[in-house]
Amino acid sequence: MPQYGLWIAGAALQGLGTAMVYPVLLAAIGDVAHPRWRATSMGVYRLWRDLGYAVGALLSGILADLLGMAVAIHVIAALTPLSGVVTAFRMYETLPAKH
């Protein structure tokens, strides 16, 4: 019989991490977007983020079916920090440096 305790704990940690990160992401977008385009930029961000949920679920399901669950999890595990690296290089600091 499968043990789901670790999966439930992992899902809870993922939810907690998302709850801590999501407001920061919205604030960062609001910080760098021009005031006239701020609402639209939030909508564009939400479109791509939500599309990522749908495409990610489909892609991971296809990978799991073709190559196994471990491969699907490893691919998602690799894509997550990769998105952080892309963000680190693409976004810029908006606060002026303290002298």
ChimeraX attribute file (.defattr): number of C-alpha atoms within 10 A of each C-alpha:
attribute: neighborCount
match mode: 1-to-1
recipient: residues
	/A:1	3
	/A:2	4
	/A:3	7
	/A:4	9
	/A:5	9
	/A:6	9
	/A:7	10
	/A:8	11
	/A:9	11
	/A:10	12
	/A:11	12
	/A:12	12
	/A:13	12
	/A:14	12
	/A:15	12
	/A:16	11
	/A:17	11
	/A:18	11
	/A:19	11
	/A:20	11
	/A:21	11
	/A:22	11
	/A:23	10
	/A:24	11
	/A:25	13
	/A:26	14
	/A:27	12
	/A:28	15
	/A:29	16
	/A:30	16
	/A:31	14
	/A:32	14
	/A:33	15
	/A:34	11
	/A:35	11
	/A:36	8
	/A:37	11
	/A:38	15
	/A:39	14
	/A:40	12
	/A:41	18
	/A:42	16
	/A:43	12
	/A:44	12
	/A:45	15
	/A:46	13
	/A:47	11
	/A:48	11
	/A:49	12
	/A:50	12
	/A:51	12
	/A:52	13
	/A:53	11
	/A:54	11
	/A:55	12
	/A:56	13
	/A:57	13
	/A:58	12
	/A:59	16
	/A:60	20
	/A:61	15
	/A:62	14
	/A:63	17
	/A:64	15
	/A:65	12
	/A:66	11
	/A:67	12
	/A:68	13
	/A:69	15
	/A:70	10
	/A:71	15
	/A:72	19
	/A:73	14
	/A:74	11
	/A:75	14
	/A:76	15
	/A:77	11
	/A:78	11
	/A:79	12
	/A:80	10
	/A:81	11
	/A:82	12
	/A:83	10
	/A:84	11
	/A:85	11
	/A:86	10
	/A:87	11
	/A:88	11
	/A:89	8
	/A:90	8
	/A:91	11
	/A:92	10
	/A:93	10
	/A:94	9
	/A:95	7
	/A:96	6
	/A:97	6
	/A:98	4
	/A:99	3
